[in-house]
Amino acid sequence: MTNMTSGGRIMPSEVNSQTVRAGVYARYSSDSQRDASIDDQVRICRTEIERNGWDLVQVYADPAFSGASTFRPGYQKLLQDATTGALDIVVAESLDRLSRDLADVATLYKHLSYLGVRLWTVVEGQITELHVGLKGTMNALYLKDLAQKTHRGLEGRVRNGMSGGGICYGYDLIPGQTGARKINQVEAAVVVRIFEEYAASRSPQAITTNSIRSRCPALAVDRGDTPRSAATSPAAPASSTTSCTSASWCGTGSGS
């Protein structure tokens, strides 16, 4: 007999609890979140598994990984184990922990269903086609909204004369000041010379060759105030063309 709540959620009794091998998946996407977020997700999933009498055989975790992509080590290991028959059910806190992309959610559900592996979340219970359609659409809309807000925030930072992210050759980070940059005078001299040669109609290949011959300082690994010495780093910046066409070199100051 099928047991359902008034909201239509399928109850645990519908899943045979005898020797059911369960795998837990946990994920958070932001570096600002705590690693404890993974522990919290695993804890409530473990409670769900124990309540249903299943056997927890594996925990798959992806800390600080976006749900917009399936290229996550924990997620890929889960798919691999499901394919080899190591799991009977996959348990997560909610469907968006597995993926926020509608197509990826549908693909995962179809793949697991084909393998005979059930998909279960603490929030929704047993996942069905209805959950995939509704929750997948909601998660996809969330991603679109998040992308727009992130782009807006980066644009505002750039308009204020700050960096939108990353570090360009010729600049150093300013500790404690997000988005702020200071000019690395040693590397800046190389950039100025590259621009002068480019303005003199020298080809990017010729500029790169000249930079290598002059043993200009390469992009330091630690991006500290002191670039690597010419003795250990004889190579030029990765691309003279990039330097010549970069808007970051239109003037002086903190960079953009």
C-alpha positions in Angstrom: 0.0 0.0 0.0 1.3 3.4 -0.9 1.5 5.9 2.0 1.4 9.6 1.1 1.1 12.8 3.0 -1.6 15.4 2.2 1.0 17.2 0.1 1.5 14.2 -2.1 4.9 13.2 -0.8 5.8 9.6 -1.1 6.6 8.2 2.3 9.6 6.0 3.2 7.5 2.9 3.5 7.3 2.8 -0.3 11.0 2.0 -0.5 12.0 -1.4 0.7 14.4 -0.8 3.6 16.0 -4.3 3.5 19.7 -4.1 2.5 19.2 -0.8 0.7 22.7 0.6 0.1 22.5 4.4 0.3 25.0 7.0 -0.8 24.9 10.6 0.5 25.7 13.6 -1.7 26.5 17.0 -0.1 27.6 20.2 -1.7 28.0 24.0 -1.1 28.9 26.5 -3.8 30.4 29.5 -2.1 33.9 30.0 -0.7 32.3 32.2 2.0 30.4 29.2 3.3 31.8 27.0 6.0 33.0 23.4 5.6 30.6 22.6 8.4 27.9 23.0 5.8 28.9 19.7 4.3 28.9 18.1 7.8 25.4 19.5 8.5 24.1 18.1 5.2 25.6 14.7 5.8 24.2 14.7 9.4 20.6 15.2 8.3 20.9 12.8 5.4 22.4 10.2 7.8 19.4 10.7 10.1 17.0 10.2 7.2 18.9 7.0 6.2 18.8 5.6 9.8 15.1 6.5 10.1 14.4 4.3 7.0 16.7 1.5 8.0 19.0 1.8 5.0 22.7 1.2 5.1 25.0 4.2 4.5 27.9 3.0 2.3 29.4 6.1 0.9 29.5 9.9 1.3 30.2 12.1 -1.7 31.1 15.7 -1.1 31.9 18.7 -3.3 32.9 21.7 -1.1 32.9 25.1 -2.9 31.6 23.8 -6.2 28.9 25.4 -8.2 25.7 23.5 -8.9 25.7 24.9 -12.4 28.2 22.3 -13.6 28.4 18.5 -13.2 32.2 18.5 -13.5 32.6 17.9 -9.7 34.8 15.1 -8.4 32.3 13.9 -5.8 29.4 14.0 -8.3 31.3 12.1 -10.9 32.3 9.5 -8.3 28.7 9.1 -7.4 27.7 8.5 -11.0 30.6 6.0 -11.3 29.5 4.0 -8.3 25.8 4.1 -9.4 26.8 2.7 -12.8 28.8 -0.1 -11.2 25.9 -1.2 -9.0 27.4 0.0 -5.7 24.3 2.0 -4.8 20.5 1.4 -4.5 19.5 4.9 -3.5 21.1 8.4 -3.5 20.2 10.7 -0.7 20.7 14.5 -0.6 19.4 17.4 1.5 17.5 18.8 -1.5 17.5 18.5 -5.2 19.5 21.7 -5.7 22.5 20.1 -3.9 22.8 17.7 -6.8 22.4 20.3 -9.5 20.8 23.6 -10.2 20.7 23.0 -14.0 17.3 21.8 -15.3 18.9 19.6 -18.0 21.5 18.1 -15.6 18.8 17.3 -13.1 16.7 15.6 -15.8 19.7 13.7 -17.1 20.7 12.5 -13.6 17.2 11.3 -12.9 16.9 9.5 -16.2 20.4 7.9 -15.7 19.7 6.7 -12.1 16.2 5.4 -13.1 17.7 3.4 -15.9 20.2 1.9 -13.4 17.4 1.1 -10.9 18.8 3.6 -8.4 16.3 5.7 -6.5 16.8 9.4 -5.8 15.7 10.7 -2.4 16.0 14.1 -0.7 15.3 15.1 2.9 13.2 18.0 1.7 11.2 16.4 -1.1 11.3 12.7 -0.2 11.4 10.3 -3.2 12.1 12.3 -6.4 9.7 11.8 -9.3 9.3 13.3 -12.8 7.2 16.0 -11.2 10.0 17.1 -8.9 12.4 17.1 -11.7 10.2 19.4 -13.8 9.1 21.9 -11.1 12.3 22.0 -8.9 14.6 21.9 -11.9 12.8 24.9 -13.5 13.0 26.8 -10.2 16.7 26.1 -9.8 17.4 27.1 -13.3 15.7 30.4 -12.8 17.7 30.9 -9.6 20.9 30.4 -11.5 19.9 33.0 -14.1 19.0 35.5 -11.5 22.3 34.9 -9.6 24.3 35.3 -12.8 22.6 38.7 -13.5 23.2 39.9 -9.9 26.9 38.8 -10.0 27.4 40.6 -13.3 25.8 43.7 -11.9 28.1 43.6 -8.8 31.2 43.1 -10.9 30.2 46.0 -13.3 29.8 48.3 -10.3 33.2 47.3 -8.9 34.9 48.1 -12.3 33.0 51.4 -12.6 34.5 52.3 -9.2 38.0 51.8 -10.5 38.5 48.4 -9.0 39.3 45.0 -10.5 36.4 42.7 -11.4 38.5 39.6 -10.5 41.8 37.9 -11.3 45.2 39.5 -11.5 46.9 41.0 -14.6 50.6 41.0 -15.3 51.9 44.3 -14.1 49.7 44.6 -11.0 49.9 43.3 -7.5 47.1 42.6 -5.0 46.6 45.0 -2.1 46.1 42.9 1.0 42.8 43.6 2.8 41.3 45.6 -0.1 39.0 43.5 -2.3 39.4 44.5 -5.9 42.2 47.0 -5.3 45.4 46.7 -7.3 48.8 48.5 -7.3 51.2 48.7 -10.1 54.3 46.4 -10.1 56.9 48.8 -11.3 59.3 46.1 -12.6 56.6 44.3 -14.6 55.1 47.7 -15.7 58.3 48.6 -17.4 58.0 45.4 -19.5 54.4 46.3 -20.5 55.4 49.8 -21.5 58.1 48.4 -23.7 55.7 46.0 -25.3 53.3 48.8 -26.1 56.1 50.9 -27.6 57.2 48.0 -29.8 53.5 47.3 -30.8 53.0 51.0 -31.7 56.2 50.8 -33.8 54.4 48.1 -35.9 56.4 45.2 -34.6 54.6 41.9 -34.7 53.4 40.1 -31.6 55.8 37.2 -32.4 58.8 39.6 -32.7 57.8 41.3 -29.4 57.6 38.0 -27.7 61.0 36.9 -29.1 62.6 40.1 -27.9 61.1 39.7 -24.5 62.5 36.3 -24.1 65.9 37.4 -25.3 65.9 40.3 -22.8 64.9 37.9 -20.1 62.0 40.0 -18.8 60.4 39.0 -15.5 57.7 36.4 -15.9 54.4 36.4 -14.1 55.3 35.5 -10.5 53.6 32.5 -9.1 52.8 34.0 -5.7 52.0 37.5 -7.2 54.0 39.1 -4.4 55.8 42.4 -4.6 59.0 40.8 -5.8 58.8 39.0 -9.2 60.8 35.9 -9.9 64.4 36.6 -10.9 65.5 36.4 -14.5 67.8 33.5 -13.6 64.8 31.3 -12.7 62.2 32.8 -14.9 63.6 33.8 -18.3 60.2 33.5 -20.1 58.2 36.5 -21.2 54.5 37.0 -20.3 52.2 34.4 -21.7 51.0 36.6 -24.5 52.3 39.9 -25.9 49.1 40.3 -27.9 47.0 40.1 -24.7 49.1 42.8 -23.1 49.0 45.0 -26.1 45.2 44.9 -26.4 44.4 45.0 -22.7 42.4 48.0 -21.5 44.1 47.7 -18.1 47.1 49.6 -19.6 45.3 52.7 -20.7 46.7 54.6 -17.8 48.1 54.4 -14.3 46.6 53.9 -10.9 45.0 51.0 -9.1 43.9 49.2 -12.3 40.5 48.0 -13.3 
